[in-house]
Amino acid sequence: MTGQQPAWKAVSGGRLTPAAGAVHAARGVAMGAAEALPGISGGTIALVVGVYQRLVGSIHAAARAVLGLVRARPREARAAADDIHFDLMIPLLAAMLPTVLVGFAVFGDLLARYEAPFRAVLFGLVLASLWLPWRQIGARKAAHVVVAAGGAVVAFVLTGLPLVAAGEPALWLVALAAAAALSAWILPGVSGSYLLLVLGVYDAMGPAVRSADWAFLGVFAGGGLVGLGAFSTLLSYLLTRHHDMTMALLTGLLLGALRALWPWQGDGGALLRPEMADLVLLLPLFAAGLAGVIALTMLGDRLARRRPAGETAGQ
């Protein structure tokens, strides 16, 4: 035995300790629950809890590793695998994936019963999250404002698309919807579950999970992984080469996505004016979402200041 740590225990300065694993698992639960809720993206939660860039980088590295294996280039695959933050990804995915499945199975009924309270909490959460990518821009310029405004318009339009009537979707549509949804998973502001609703696949997810429809779930997983791998490559490039502009775009996407979370909506997604009684009931929930993100951000900043330089990547 040598003194070198195995790759799955130490990657990019990170160590898979029980404490760190528990923290990453909690992040995974939060991301999984968010991704199963139409209107909020798992990428938004990744930004809130401070793992967004490591998450995108790890997914991109995993896609490169798989491509290296497909092309029969083991050295290339191994080099790509060395860039994966296994200390983050193992506990995060182990907690997130079952949470997503449980969420699809139960959230549909809860949303139908308590739609406005859910939206109020999420609206506050996303509104408070706007500052997270914006503050990562080094020197803010007018161009960043323009890009953010463009992203806000795109997200506002996407979240206002009419929903497809529920039914039994074709498998090709399931694969296409999964590719779009999992790409949106790592794009803050664009909800993967909302795209599933728009494409008419969301309502079929719960029954497929509860009945263990492996054909449906297999096609969904395959389409989603292909889309995720391709999109992560583009996003990783943008974060590396055009970091500040990408953060401005993410800020705009978050802002525009608030349309989907407005608690008072009519048929076809029409935005309604709230009644005073509704405001009194839902404002505390909105404030709870707002305060939760502010508290998480302050805690994350405090932990980052206390963290030794060598541990930054892994925690």
C-alpha positions in Angstrom: 0.0 0.0 0.0 1.2 3.5 -0.8 0.3 6.7 0.9 -1.6 8.0 -2.1 -5.4 8.4 -1.7 -7.6 6.6 -4.2 -9.2 8.8 -6.8 -12.7 8.4 -5.3 -11.5 9.7 -2.0 -9.4 12.7 -3.0 -10.1 14.7 -6.1 -9.0 18.3 -6.8 -8.1 18.8 -3.1 -11.4 17.4 -1.8 -11.7 14.5 0.7 -14.8 12.3 1.1 -15.2 12.6 4.9 -18.4 11.7 6.7 -19.1 15.3 7.6 -18.6 16.6 4.0 -20.5 13.7 2.6 -23.5 14.5 4.9 -23.4 18.1 3.8 -23.3 17.2 0.1 -26.1 14.7 0.6 -28.2 17.4 2.1 -27.5 19.6 -1.0 -28.5 16.6 -3.2 -31.8 16.3 -1.4 -32.5 20.0 -1.9 -31.6 19.8 -5.6 -33.7 16.7 -6.2 -36.7 18.2 -4.5 -36.3 21.4 -6.5 -36.0 19.5 -9.8 -39.2 17.6 -9.2 -41.1 20.9 -8.6 -42.2 22.7 -11.8 -41.0 26.3 -11.7 -37.6 25.9 -9.9 -34.3 24.5 -11.2 -31.9 22.2 -9.5 -29.2 24.6 -10.9 -30.7 27.4 -8.8 -30.2 25.3 -5.7 -26.7 24.5 -6.8 -26.0 28.2 -7.0 -27.6 28.8 -3.6 -25.6 26.1 -1.8 -22.3 27.0 -3.6 -21.5 24.0 -5.7 -22.6 25.2 -9.1 -19.3 25.5 -11.0 -17.9 22.2 -9.5 -21.1 20.5 -10.5 -21.0 21.7 -14.1 -17.3 20.9 -14.3 -17.7 17.4 -13.0 -20.6 16.6 -15.4 -18.5 17.9 -18.3 -15.5 15.8 -17.2 -17.7 12.7 -16.9 -19.0 13.3 -20.4 -15.4 13.5 -21.7 -14.5 10.3 -19.8 -17.4 8.4 -21.4 -16.5 9.8 -24.8 -12.9 8.6 -24.3 -14.1 5.1 -23.5 -16.3 5.0 -26.5 -13.4 6.1 -28.7 -11.2 3.4 -27.1 -8.8 6.0 -25.6 -8.4 4.9 -21.9 -5.7 7.5 -21.1 -8.0 10.2 -22.3 -10.9 8.8 -20.3 -8.7 8.5 -17.2 -7.4 12.1 -17.5 -11.0 13.4 -17.8 -12.1 11.3 -14.8 -9.4 12.9 -12.7 -11.3 16.2 -13.1 -14.4 14.9 -11.6 -15.1 16.0 -8.0 -16.1 12.5 -6.8 -16.1 13.8 -3.2 -19.0 16.1 -4.2 -20.7 14.0 -6.8 -21.0 10.6 -5.1 -23.0 11.8 -2.0 -24.9 14.5 -3.9 -26.1 12.2 -6.7 -26.8 9.3 -4.2 -29.2 11.6 -2.3 -30.6 13.6 -5.3 -31.7 10.7 -7.6 -34.1 9.0 -5.2 -35.4 12.4 -4.1 -36.3 13.2 -7.7 -38.1 9.9 -8.1 -40.0 10.3 -4.9 -40.8 13.9 -5.8 -42.3 13.0 -9.2 -44.4 10.4 -7.4 -45.8 12.7 -4.7 -45.5 16.3 -5.7 -48.2 16.3 -8.4 -50.9 15.8 -5.8 -49.4 18.3 -3.4 -49.1 20.9 -6.1 -52.7 20.5 -7.0 -53.8 21.0 -3.4 -51.3 23.7 -2.3 -50.1 25.4 -5.5 -50.2 29.0 -4.3 -48.3 28.4 -1.0 -45.6 26.4 -2.9 -45.2 29.1 -5.4 -45.0 31.8 -2.8 -42.1 30.1 -1.0 -40.3 29.4 -4.3 -40.8 32.9 -5.5 -39.0 34.3 -2.4 -36.2 31.7 -2.8 -35.5 32.5 -6.5 -35.9 36.3 -5.9 -33.2 36.2 -3.2 -31.0 34.0 -5.5 -30.7 36.7 -8.1 -27.7 38.3 -6.3 -25.7 35.0 -6.2 -24.6 34.9 -9.9 -24.6 38.7 -10.3 -22.1 39.2 -7.5 -19.6 36.8 -9.2 -19.1 39.2 -12.0 -15.7 40.8 -11.6 -16.3 44.3 -13.2 -19.9 44.9 -14.1 -20.5 46.7 -17.3 -23.4 47.8 -19.4 -23.0 44.7 -21.6 -23.7 42.5 -18.6 -27.0 44.3 -18.0 -27.9 43.8 -21.7 -27.1 40.1 -21.5 -29.1 39.7 -18.2 -32.1 41.5 -19.8 -31.9 39.2 -22.8 -31.8 36.1 -20.5 -34.8 37.5 -18.5 -36.9 37.9 -21.7 -36.0 34.3 -22.9 -36.9 32.8 -19.5 -40.1 34.9 -19.3 -41.2 33.6 -22.7 -40.3 30.0 -22.0 -42.2 29.9 -18.7 -45.2 31.4 -20.4 -45.6 28.7 -23.0 -48.9 26.9 -23.0 -48.9 23.5 -21.5 -49.6 20.4 -23.5 -52.6 18.4 -22.4 -51.9 15.4 -20.2 -51.8 12.0 -21.9 -49.6 9.1 -22.8 -46.5 10.6 -24.5 -44.7 8.8 -27.3 -41.2 7.5 -26.3 -39.5 9.7 -28.8 -41.1 12.7 -27.1 -40.0 11.3 -23.7 -36.4 11.1 -24.9 -36.6 14.7 -26.3 -38.2 16.1 -23.1 -35.7 14.3 -20.9 -32.8 15.8 -22.9 -34.3 19.3 -22.5 -35.2 18.8 -18.8 -31.8 17.5 -17.7 -30.0 20.2 -19.6 -32.2 22.7 -17.7 -31.2 20.9 -14.5 -27.8 22.6 -14.6 -29.2 25.9 -16.0 -30.4 28.1 -13.1 -33.8 29.8 -13.8 -35.1 27.3 -16.3 -37.0 24.5 -14.6 -36.6 21.0 -16.1 -39.9 19.9 -14.6 -41.7 22.9 -16.1 -40.3 22.0 -19.5 -41.7 18.5 -18.9 -45.1 20.1 -18.2 -44.8 22.2 -21.4 -44.0 19.1 -23.5 -46.7 17.0 -21.9 -44.5 14.5 -20.1 -44.6 15.6 -16.5 -47.9 14.0 -15.7 -46.7 10.6 -17.0 -43.6 10.6 -14.7 -45.4 9.8 -11.5 -47.3 6.8 -12.8 -44.2 5.5 -14.6 -42.2 5.6 -11.3 -45.0 4.1 -9.2 -45.6 1.2 -11.7 -41.8 0.7 -12.5 -42.3 1.3 -16.2 -38.7 0.4 -17.2 -39.2 1.2 -20.9 -40.4 4.7 -20.1 -37.8 5.3 -17.4 -35.0 3.8 -19.5 -35.8 6.0 -22.5 -36.0 9.0 -20.2 -32.7 8.3 -18.6 -31.0 7.7 -21.9 -32.3 10.9 -23.5 -31.5 12.9 -20.4 -27.9 11.7 -20.2 -27.2 12.5 -23.8 -28.7 16.0 -23.5 -26.9 16.6 -20.2 -23.5 15.5 -21.5 -23.8 17.7 -24.6 -25.1 20.8 -22.8 -22.6 20.5 -19.9 -19.8 20.8 -22.5 -21.2 24.1 -23.8 -21.8 25.4 -20.3 -18.4 24.5 -19.0 -16.8 26.3 -22.0 -18.8 29.4 -21.3 -18.0 29.4 -17.6 -14.3 29.0 -18.4 -13.9 31.4 -21.4 -16.8 33.9 -20.7 -17.4 33.6 -17.0 -18.8 37.1 -16.3 -21.1 37.1 -19.3 -22.4 33.7 -18.4 -23.1 34.8 -14.9 -25.0 37.8 -16.2 -27.0 35.5 -18.4 -27.8 33.2 -15.5 -29.0 36.2 -13.5 -31.4 37.2 -16.3 -32.7 33.6 -16.6 -33.5 33.6 -12.8 -35.2 36.9 -13.1 -37.4 35.9 -16.1 -38.2 32.5 -14.5 -40.1 34.3 -11.7 -43.1 34.4 -14.0 -43.6 30.6 -13.5 -43.5 31.1 -9.7 -46.0 33.9 -9.4 -48.5 32.5 -6.9 -51.6 34.0 -8.6 -52.1 32.6 -12.1 -55.1 32.0 -14.2 -55.8 29.7 -17.2 -53.0 29.5 -19.7 -50.5 31.0 -17.2 -52.1 34.5 -17.2 -50.7 36.5 -14.3 -53.4 37.8 -11.9 -53.5 40.6 -9.3 -53.6 39.2 -5.8 -56.4 40.0 -3.3 -55.5 41.5 0.0 -56.5 38.4 1.9 -54.2 36.3 -0.3 -51.3 38.6 0.3 -51.7 38.4 4.1 -51.7 34.6 3.8 -48.8 34.1 1.4 -46.5 37.0 2.3 -45.1 35.1 5.3 -44.3 32.1 3.1 -42.6 34.4 0.5 -40.6 36.0 3.3 -39.6 32.5 4.5 -38.2 31.6 1.1 -36.4 34.9 0.9 -34.9 34.6 4.4 -33.9 31.0 3.8 -31.7 31.9 0.9 -30.2 34.9 2.7 -29.3 32.7 5.7 -27.8 30.0 3.5 -25.7 32.6 1.6 -24.4 34.2 4.8 -23.6 30.7 6.2 -21.8 29.8 3.0 -19.8 33.0 3.0 -18.8 32.4 6.6 -17.7 28.9 5.9 -15.7 30.0 2.9 -13.8 32.5 4.9 -12.9 29.9 7.5 -12.0 27.2 5.0 -8.3 26.6 4.4 -7.2 27.3 0.9 -6.4 23.6 0.2 -9.9 22.5 1.0 -11.8 25.0 -1.2 -12.5 22.6 -4.0 -13.8 19.8 -1.9 -16.2 21.4 0.5 
